[in-house]
């Protein structure tokens, strides 16, 4: 790799170990990607820019959205998780990434207490987080003091909003959906959070939203029930999310979606997808747009996170 004065390129197969050593030596982390299994980072130290790579052919984050490549996928629970950003454990829910357009991750923090996070932001088009189990305390730019998210709660993270994960209970689990799949996380060194409140501020045409499950009503939805979230309105109709439930005898017939992503994650309980595919806790699926689908034979405790996106502009 060509290096200019004041720049240093390092390739190290033990990426996490090298990153920890550089930071221990006083280097400042400026950016890192991807979040789920980092292989590229930029640091700075005494006027020198350090680019750290896990390998020489590590992919570069795209400057535009990759083409969307739909397919039907079912991902079952139990796959190994990789160490991601800030020590969190990430399990990939869309291995194909649908052409690089989307990533969905089942993220765990096994040990409770402070999280080794920092104030940061992401270069993304859309991003949604839903708590599956446990609790987590977070703080966001312009959104007032830190707040706690619990099971069923969601946040819409607009592009560029500064935020930080502060601490969590043991056994925290969240689901995160982001477009594009490969995106950069940038450290924010100047802003201290909380920084006050600015209700209604727009970030790239979207607004921050904190959905609280405990106060959200259930309304009829294709033969079952769903909790409305307001995420579609906050995102400018780019992404919608809801939690779905149905009785043991109920059948939910979902009409074709005319946008892009159709994603489901079983938060609790069990169900059959279509005519026979059994799904249990932490299983997930993707249905191609333009295809109708069905849920049936659900357990009483069944809850599904259902996420769809519109046709996203390039």
Sine and cosine of phi, psi and omega as CSV:
sin_phi,cos_phi,sin_psi,cos_psi,sin_omega,cos_omega
0.00,0.00,0.68,-0.73,0.05,-1.00
-0.95,0.30,0.66,-0.75,-0.01,-1.00
-0.81,-0.59,0.73,-0.68,0.10,-0.99
-1.00,-0.02,0.32,-0.95,0.07,-1.00
-0.83,0.56,0.67,-0.74,-0.03,-1.00
0.99,0.13,0.15,0.99,0.03,-1.00
-0.81,-0.59,0.55,-0.84,-0.02,-1.00
-0.64,-0.77,0.82,-0.57,0.06,-1.00
-0.97,-0.25,0.78,-0.62,-0.01,-1.00
-0.81,-0.58,0.72,-0.69,0.09,-1.00
-0.89,-0.46,0.84,-0.54,-0.05,-1.00
-0.58,-0.81,0.84,-0.54,-0.01,-1.00
-0.89,0.46,-0.55,0.84,0.09,-1.00
-1.00,0.06,0.96,0.28,-0.11,-0.99
-0.87,0.49,-0.75,0.66,-0.05,-1.00
-0.90,0.44,-0.62,0.78,0.03,-1.00
-0.92,0.40,-0.68,0.74,0.02,-1.00
-0.91,0.42,-0.64,0.77,0.02,-1.00
-0.90,0.44,-0.69,0.72,0.02,-1.00
-0.89,0.46,-0.63,0.77,0.00,-1.00
-0.92,0.40,-0.71,0.71,0.01,-1.00
-0.87,0.49,-0.66,0.75,0.01,-1.00
-0.93,0.35,-0.60,0.80,0.05,-1.00
-0.90,0.43,-0.48,0.88,0.03,-1.00
-0.99,0.11,0.02,1.00,0.09,-1.00
0.96,-0.27,0.02,1.00,0.03,-1.00
-0.95,0.32,0.60,-0.80,-0.01,-1.00
-0.99,-0.13,0.80,-0.59,0.03,-1.00
-0.97,0.23,0.83,-0.56,-0.01,-1.00
-0.96,-0.27,-0.58,0.81,0.05,-1.00
-0.39,-0.92,0.39,-0.92,-0.02,-1.00
-0.42,-0.91,0.55,-0.84,0.09,-1.00
-0.27,-0.96,0.34,-0.94,-0.27,0.96
-0.96,0.27,0.23,-0.97,-0.07,-1.00
-0.94,0.35,-0.54,0.84,-0.14,-0.99
-0.97,0.24,-0.52,0.85,0.04,-1.00
-0.41,-0.91,0.98,0.19,-0.19,-0.98
-0.86,0.52,0.65,-0.76,0.10,-1.00
-0.73,-0.69,-0.05,1.00,-0.04,-1.00
-0.59,-0.81,0.68,-0.74,0.02,-1.00
-0.49,-0.87,0.42,-0.91,0.12,-0.99
-0.85,-0.52,0.77,-0.63,0.04,-1.00
-0.80,-0.60,0.24,-0.97,0.08,-1.00
-0.68,-0.73,0.58,-0.81,-0.03,-1.00
-0.40,-0.91,0.88,-0.47,0.05,-1.00
0.77,0.64,0.70,0.71,0.05,-1.00
0.99,0.12,0.00,1.00,0.01,-1.00
-0.97,-0.23,0.75,-0.66,0.10,-1.00
-1.00,-0.01,0.82,-0.57,-0.03,-1.00
-0.93,-0.38,0.86,-0.50,0.09,-1.00
-0.97,-0.25,0.88,-0.48,-0.04,-1.00
-0.95,-0.30,0.75,-0.66,-0.01,-1.00
-0.78,-0.63,0.59,-0.81,0.11,-0.99
-0.96,0.27,-0.47,0.88,0.01,-1.00
-0.38,-0.93,0.34,-0.94,-0.10,-1.00
-0.92,0.38,-0.48,0.88,-0.04,-1.00
-0.99,-0.16,0.40,0.92,0.02,-1.00
-0.86,0.51,0.74,-0.68,-0.06,-1.00
-0.91,0.41,0.56,-0.83,0.02,-1.00
-1.00,-0.02,0.65,-0.76,0.02,-1.00
-0.87,0.49,0.73,-0.69,-0.07,-1.00
-0.94,0.33,0.51,-0.86,0.06,-1.00
-1.00,0.06,-0.29,0.96,0.07,-1.00
-0.75,-0.66,0.22,-0.98,-0.01,-1.00
-0.94,0.34,0.76,-0.65,0.09,-1.00
-0.89,0.45,0.38,-0.92,0.04,-1.00
-0.89,0.45,0.63,-0.78,0.02,-1.00
-0.99,0.16,0.79,-0.61,0.01,-1.00
-0.83,-0.55,1.00,-0.09,-0.09,-1.00
-0.95,0.32,0.48,-0.88,0.13,-0.99
-0.26,-0.97,0.29,-0.96,0.08,-1.00
-1.00,0.01,0.76,-0.65,-0.04,-1.00
-0.65,-0.76,0.61,-0.79,0.22,-0.98
-0.79,-0.61,0.79,-0.61,0.00,-1.00
-0.86,-0.50,0.87,-0.50,-0.07,-1.00
-1.00,-0.06,0.43,-0.90,0.01,-1.00
-0.92,0.40,0.34,-0.94,0.11,-0.99
0.95,-0.32,-0.24,0.97,0.02,-1.00
-0.92,0.39,0.47,-0.88,-0.01,-1.00
-0.90,0.44,0.55,-0.83,0.05,-1.00
-0.98,-0.21,0.52,-0.85,0.02,-1.00
-0.97,-0.24,0.49,-0.87,0.05,-1.00
-0.96,0.28,0.84,-0.55,-0.03,-1.00
-0.93,-0.36,-0.38,-0.93,-0.03,-1.00
-0.88,0.47,0.62,-0.78,0.07,-1.00
0.86,0.51,0.45,0.90,0.09,-1.00
0.98,0.20,0.11,0.99,0.02,-1.00
-0.98,0.21,0.43,-0.90,-0.01,-1.00
-0.97,-0.22,0.81,-0.59,-0.11,-0.99
-0.90,-0.44,0.76,-0.65,0.15,-0.99
-0.92,-0.40,0.80,-0.61,-0.08,-1.00
-0.97,0.22,0.82,-0.57,-0.01,-1.00
-0.98,-0.18,-0.23,0.97,0.06,-1.00
-0.73,-0.68,0.98,0.18,-0.10,-0.99
-0.84,0.55,-0.56,0.83,-0.02,-1.00
-0.97,0.23,-0.28,0.96,-0.06,-1.00
0.87,0.50,0.15,0.99,0.03,-1.00
0.79,0.61,0.74,0.67,0.00,-1.00
0.99,0.11,0.16,0.99,-0.07,-1.00
1.00,-0.08,0.04,1.00,-0.05,-1.00
-0.97,0.24,-0.64,0.77,-0.12,-0.99
-0.72,-0.70,0.54,-0.84,0.21,-0.98
-0.78,-0.62,0.67,-0.74,0.14,-0.99
-0.79,-0.61,0.76,-0.65,-0.08,-1.00
-0.78,-0.62,0.66,-0.75,0.17,-0.98
-0.99,-0.14,0.94,-0.34,-0.17,-0.98
-0.95,-0.32,0.71,-0.71,0.01,-1.00
-0.83,-0.55,0.55,-0.84,0.26,-0.97
-0.80,-0.61,0.96,-0.27,-0.14,-0.99
-0.97,0.25,-0.62,0.78,-0.04,-1.00
-0.99,-0.14,0.77,-0.64,0.03,-1.00
-0.97,0.25,0.23,-0.97,0.03,-1.00
0.88,-0.47,-0.24,-0.97,-0.01,-1.00
-0.87,0.49,0.61,-0.79,0.04,-1.00
-0.98,-0.20,0.69,-0.72,-0.05,-1.00
-0.97,0.24,0.80,0.61,-0.04,-1.00
-0.98,-0.20,0.14,-0.99,0.02,-1.00
-0.60,-0.80,0.28,-0.96,0.04,-1.00
-0.90,0.44,0.79,-0.62,-0.11,-0.99
-0.44,-0.90,0.12,-0.99,0.12,-0.99
-0.51,-0.86,0.24,-0.97,-0.10,-1.00
-0.86,-0.51,0.54,-0.84,0.14,-0.99
-1.00,-0.06,1.00,-0.04,-0.12,-0.99
-0.66,-0.75,0.19,-0.98,0.12,-0.99
-0.99,-0.12,-0.72,0.69,0.09,-1.00
-0.58,-0.81,0.49,-0.87,0.03,-1.00
-0.42,-0.91,0.75,-0.66,-0.03,-1.00
-0.74,-0.68,0.63,-0.78,0.05,-1.00
-0.77,-0.63,0.71,-0.70,0.04,-1.00
-0.77,-0.63,0.75,-0.66,0.05,-1.00
-0.99,0.16,0.79,-0.61,0.08,-1.00
-1.00,-0.04,-0.74,0.68,-0.03,-1.00
-0.62,-0.79,0.47,-0.88,0.11,-0.99
0.98,0.18,-0.37,-0.93,0.00,-1.00
-0.61,-0.79,0.39,-0.92,0.03,-1.00
-0.54,-0.84,0.62,-0.79,0.04,-1.00
-0.96,-0.29,0.79,-0.61,-0.10,-1.00
-0.73,-0.69,0.26,-0.97,0.06,-1.00
-0.61,-0.79,0.63,-0.77,-0.08,-1.00
-0.78,-0.62,0.53,-0.85,0.08,-1.00
-0.82,0.58,0.77,-0.64,0.10,-0.99
0.92,0.38,0.21,0.98,-0.08,-1.00
-0.92,-0.40,0.34,0.94,0.06,-1.00
0.98,0.18,-0.35,-0.94,-0.08,-1.00
-0.93,0.37,0.25,-0.97,0.05,-1.00
-0.84,0.55,0.45,-0.89,0.02,-1.00
-0.64,-0.77,0.32,-0.95,-0.04,-1.00
-0.98,-0.21,0.71,-0.70,0.13,-0.99
-0.96,-0.29,0.66,-0.75,0.00,-1.00
-0.83,-0.56,-0.02,-1.00,-0.09,-1.00
-0.81,0.58,0.77,-0.63,-0.01,-1.00
1.00,-0.02,-0.29,0.96,0.03,-1.00
-0.95,0.30,0.49,-0.87,0.01,-1.00
-0.69,-0.72,0.36,-0.93,0.22,-0.97
-0.72,-0.69,0.64,-0.77,0.24,-0.97
-1.00,-0.07,0.88,-0.48,0.00,-1.00
-0.99,-0.16,0.98,-0.21,-0.02,-1.00
-0.92,0.40,0.33,-0.94,0.02,-1.00
-0.84,0.55,0.77,-0.63,0.15,-0.99
0.99,0.10,-0.09,1.00,-0.01,-1.00
-0.93,0.36,0.75,-0.66,0.02,-1.00
-0.98,0.20,0.62,-0.78,-0.04,-1.00
-0.32,-0.95,0.15,-0.99,-0.02,-1.00
-0.38,-0.92,0.65,-0.76,0.16,-0.99
-1.00,0.02,0.83,-0.55,-0.11,-0.99
-1.00,-0.09,-0.83,0.56,0.01,-1.00
-0.37,-0.93,0.20,-0.98,-0.04,-1.00
-0.49,-0.87,0.27,-0.96,0.18,-0.98
-0.98,0.17,0.29,-0.96,0.06,-1.00
-0.91,0.42,0.62,-0.78,0.05,-1.00
0.98,0.18,0.41,0.91,0.06,-1.00
-0.91,0.42,0.69,-0.72,0.12,-0.99
-0.72,-0.70,0.75,-0.66,0.08,-1.00
-0.72,-0.70,0.37,-0.93,0.11,-0.99
-0.91,-0.42,0.76,-0.66,-0.03,-1.00
-0.82,-0.57,0.77,-0.64,0.04,-1.00
-0.86,-0.51,0.78,-0.63,-0.11,-0.99
-0.63,-0.78,0.58,-0.81,0.17,-0.99
-0.80,-0.60,0.79,-0.62,0.00,1.00
-0.99,0.14,0.16,-0.99,-0.03,-1.00
-0.89,0.45,-0.76,0.65,0.01,-1.00
-1.00,-0.09,0.94,-0.35,-0.04,-1.00
-0.60,-0.80,0.42,-0.91,-0.07,-1.00
-1.00,-0.04,0.56,-0.83,0.16,-0.99
-0.94,-0.35,0.82,-0.57,-0.05,-1.00
-0.94,-0.34,0.74,-0.68,0.10,-0.99
-0.96,0.27,0.64,-0.77,0.08,-1.00
-0.95,-0.30,0.96,-0.29,-0.12,-0.99
-1.00,-0.01,-0.29,0.96,-0.12,-0.99
-0.99,-0.11,-0.49,0.87,-0.11,-0.99
-1.00,-0.02,0.72,-0.70,0.10,-0.99
-0.95,-0.30,0.78,-0.63,0.01,-1.00
-0.95,-0.32,0.60,-0.80,0.04,1.00
-0.96,0.27,0.42,-0.91,-0.05,-1.00
-0.83,-0.55,0.31,0.95,-0.01,-1.00
0.95,-0.31,-0.30,-0.95,-0.09,-1.00
-0.68,-0.73,0.71,-0.70,0.05,-1.00
-0.66,-0.76,0.96,0.27,-0.07,-1.00
-0.84,0.54,0.66,-0.75,0.08,-1.00
1.00,0.10,0.04,1.00,-0.01,-1.00
-0.91,0.42,0.62,-0.78,0.02,-1.00
-0.99,-0.12,0.68,-0.73,0.08,-1.00
-0.85,-0.53,0.98,-0.21,-0.02,-1.00
0.86,0.50,0.55,0.83,0.00,-1.00
1.00,0.08,0.03,1.00,0.03,-1.00
-0.87,-0.49,0.31,-0.95,0.01,-1.00
-0.85,-0.53,0.60,-0.80,0.09,-1.00
-0.89,0.45,0.63,-0.78,0.07,-1.00
-0.63,-0.77,0.75,-0.66,0.12,-0.99
-0.93,-0.37,0.94,-0.34,0.03,-1.00
-1.00,-0.04,0.81,-0.59,0.01,-1.00
-0.96,-0.28,0.92,-0.38,-0.11,-0.99
-0.90,0.44,-0.58,0.82,-0.12,-0.99
-0.89,0.46,-0.41,0.91,-0.05,-1.00
-0.94,-0.34,0.08,1.00,-0.07,-1.00
-1.00,0.02,0.75,-0.66,0.00,-1.00
-0.97,0.24,0.41,-0.91,0.11,-0.99
-0.99,-0.12,0.71,-0.71,-0.01,-1.00
-0.76,-0.65,0.39,-0.92,-0.01,-1.00
-0.86,0.52,0.61,-0.80,-0.02,-1.00
-0.47,-0.88,0.98,-0.19,0.10,-0.99
0.78,0.63,0.59,0.81,-0.01,-1.00
0.98,-0.18,-0.24,0.97,0.09,-1.00
-0.89,-0.46,-0.50,-0.86,0.05,-1.00
-0.71,-0.71,0.45,-0.90,0.03,-1.00
-0.58,-0.81,0.48,-0.88,0.13,-0.99
-1.00,-0.06,0.86,-0.52,0.09,-1.00
-0.95,0.31,0.51,-0.86,-0.07,-1.00
-0.84,-0.54,-0.40,0.92,-0.09,-1.00
0.99,0.16,0.08,1.00,-0.07,-1.00
-0.93,0.37,-0.59,0.81,0.03,-1.00
-0.85,0.52,-0.74,0.67,-0.01,-1.00
-0.89,0.45,-0.69,0.72,-0.05,-1.00
-0.91,0.41,-0.51,0.86,-0.05,-1.00
-1.00,-0.01,0.05,1.00,-0.09,-1.00
0.95,0.33,0.54,0.84,0.03,-1.00
0.93,0.37,0.35,0.94,0.04,-1.00
-0.99,0.15,-0.54,0.84,-0.06,-1.00
-0.58,-0.81,0.59,-0.81,0.07,-1.00
-0.77,-0.64,0.56,-0.83,0.02,-1.00
-0.58,-0.82,0.56,-0.83,0.01,-1.00
-0.43,-0.90,0.34,-0.94,0.18,-0.98
-0.96,-0.28,0.77,-0.64,-0.11,-0.99
-0.92,-0.38,0.59,-0.80,0.13,-0.99
-0.64,-0.77,0.35,-0.94,0.08,-1.00
-0.38,-0.93,0.49,-0.87,-0.01,-1.00
-0.94,0.33,0.19,-0.98,-0.09,-1.00
-0.87,0.49,-0.49,0.87,-0.03,-1.00
-0.99,-0.10,-0.14,0.99,-0.11,-0.99
-0.98,0.21,0.44,-0.90,0.12,-0.99
-0.81,-0.58,0.75,-0.66,0.07,-1.00
-0.96,-0.29,0.88,-0.48,0.09,-1.00
-0.96,-0.29,0.93,-0.36,-0.08,-1.00
-0.99,-0.14,0.82,-0.57,-0.02,-1.00
-0.94,0.34,0.26,-0.97,0.01,-1.00
-0.86,0.52,0.62,-0.79,0.07,-1.00
-0.99,-0.10,0.69,-0.72,-0.08,-1.00
-0.99,-0.17,0.16,0.99,0.04,-1.00
-0.99,-0.15,-0.81,-0.58,-0.03,-1.00
-0.89,-0.46,-1.00,0.05,-0.14,-0.99
-0.96,0.29,0.70,-0.72,0.24,-0.97
-0.78,-0.62,0.96,-0.29,-0.18,-0.98
-0.79,-0.61,0.68,-0.73,0.10,-0.99
-0.75,-0.66,0.63,-0.78,0.04,-1.00
-0.71,-0.70,0.82,-0.58,-0.02,-1.00
-0.98,0.21,0.95,-0.32,0.02,-1.00
-0.96,0.27,-0.67,0.74,0.02,-1.00
-0.48,-0.88,0.37,-0.93,0.14,-0.99
0.98,0.19,-0.32,-0.95,-0.06,-1.00
-0.61,-0.79,0.33,-0.95,-0.05,-1.00
-0.27,-0.96,0.24,-0.97,0.17,-0.99
-0.93,-0.36,0.73,-0.68,0.07,-1.00
-0.99,-0.12,0.83,-0.56,-0.04,-1.00
0.93,0.36,-0.64,-0.77,-0.10,-1.00
-1.00,0.00,-0.17,0.99,-0.04,-1.00
-0.29,-0.96,-0.26,0.97,-0.11,-0.99
-0.94,0.35,0.94,-0.33,0.04,-1.00
-0.98,0.22,0.63,-0.77,0.05,-1.00
-0.78,-0.63,0.67,-0.74,0.04,-1.00
-0.84,-0.55,-0.13,-0.99,-0.04,-1.00
-0.82,0.57,0.75,-0.66,0.03,-1.00
0.96,0.29,0.10,0.99,0.19,-0.98
-0.98,0.22,0.40,-0.92,-0.02,-1.00
-0.58,-0.81,0.25,-0.97,0.01,-1.00
-0.48,-0.88,0.36,-0.93,0.12,-0.99
-0.77,-0.64,0.75,-0.66,0.04,-1.00
-0.92,-0.39,0.73,-0.68,0.03,-1.00
-0.88,0.47,0.58,-0.82,0.09,-1.00
-0.87,0.49,0.47,-0.88,-0.03,-1.00
1.00,0.09,0.01,1.00,-0.01,-1.00
-0.91,-0.41,0.79,-0.62,0.13,-0.99
-0.97,0.26,0.42,-0.91,0.02,-1.00
-0.51,-0.86,0.25,-0.97,-0.15,-0.99
-0.69,-0.72,0.57,-0.82,0.19,-0.98
-0.88,-0.48,0.68,-0.74,0.00,-1.00
-0.45,-0.89,0.23,-0.97,0.05,-1.00
0.81,0.59,0.76,0.65,0.00,-1.00
-0.99,0.10,0.54,-0.84,0.15,-0.99
-0.96,0.29,0.31,-0.95,-0.05,-1.00
-0.89,0.46,-0.51,0.86,-0.04,-1.00
-1.00,-0.02,0.15,0.99,-0.07,-1.00
-0.88,0.47,0.74,-0.68,0.12,-0.99
-0.62,-0.78,0.74,-0.67,-0.03,-1.00
-0.84,-0.54,0.78,-0.63,0.22,-0.98
-0.99,0.14,0.86,-0.51,-0.04,-1.00
-0.87,-0.50,0.84,-0.55,-0.07,-1.00
-0.78,-0.62,0.72,-0.70,0.11,-0.99
-0.75,-0.66,0.42,-0.91,0.09,-1.00
-0.79,-0.61,0.36,-0.93,0.05,-1.00
-0.99,0.13,0.00,-1.00,0.18,-0.98
-0.94,0.33,0.92,-0.38,-0.12,-0.99
-1.00,0.09,0.67,-0.74,0.08,-1.00
-0.94,0.35,0.50,-0.87,-0.02,-1.00
-0.92,0.38,0.00,0.00,0.00,0.00
